[in-house]
Amino acid sequence: MRIVSLCPSLTELVFALERGDELVGITDYCVHPADRVGAVEKVGGTKTPKVARIAELAPDLVLLNEEENRIEDAQALEARGVRCLNTFPKDALGTAGMVRDVGAALERRCEAERIAKDIERRTQRVVESARTRPRVRWAYLIWRKPWMSVNRDTFASALLNQAGGENVFGAHAERYPQITLDELKAADPKLVLLCTEPFPFEDKHIDELCAATGWPRERFRIADGEYLSWHGSRTPAGIDYAESLIASAAPRIA
């Protein structure tokens, strides 16, 4: 089977499903597994794929994600007779279903079932554990200048909320709302997560926010965006990671 993946998390999943050797094209942003992706041809970015080149590679299947990739690129590939599988899980259990779908398409049902069941098992454990702790009000920052967060309709929000969190910007109409520091202060989250992607937040940005809000450093965390926004074979670890972030703030709830 000849496979093209246009989403980094799906590329990682293909390798986890033991089909990595059959990848003939991936994006410039597909970086995991680091020791394997270098041997695969790069066919552009997630939103700038080289459609003509992908068609030339004659893949049996192209894997896409509705958020990472553009619908017009999927349509252009399908118009050239290329079979596409579009995915868009928004929470952990949706990811389990997506893994099964990809596993079926790649003829790796058993391998996919192991990952999917692990996702379901960890989700059940985390949800049950969260019932024993007070809920933690959190904000998740993904960009600076302007400051941007996430609403409840996002994968990161779903992982953090199932672990016992409450997204202070969850009700916002936009999936990735622009916010002001005044709005952040008014929302008064007990935990502020600064994501490492797409904006590469660092400790210096915690210093900036401490000065702007007057809040202690203990209220802030740098959060690994790959564990909170990549869906697929990384999701089991992401579920546990989200729980660790929320649980770390729970004891500070008055």
Secondary structure, DSSP 8 states (H G I E B T S, - for coil): --EEE-SHHHHHHHHHTT-GGGEEEB-TT---STTTGGGS-B-B-SSSB-HHHHHHT--SEEEEETTTS-HHHHHHHHHTT--EEEE---SHHHHHHHHHHHHHHTT-HHHHHHHHHHHHHHHHHHHHHHTTS--EEEEEE-BTTTTB---TTSHHHHHHHHTTEEETTTT-SSSS-B--HHHHHHH--SEEEEESSSS---HHHHHHHHHHH---GGGEEEE-HHHHH--STTHHHHHHHHHHHHHHHGGG--
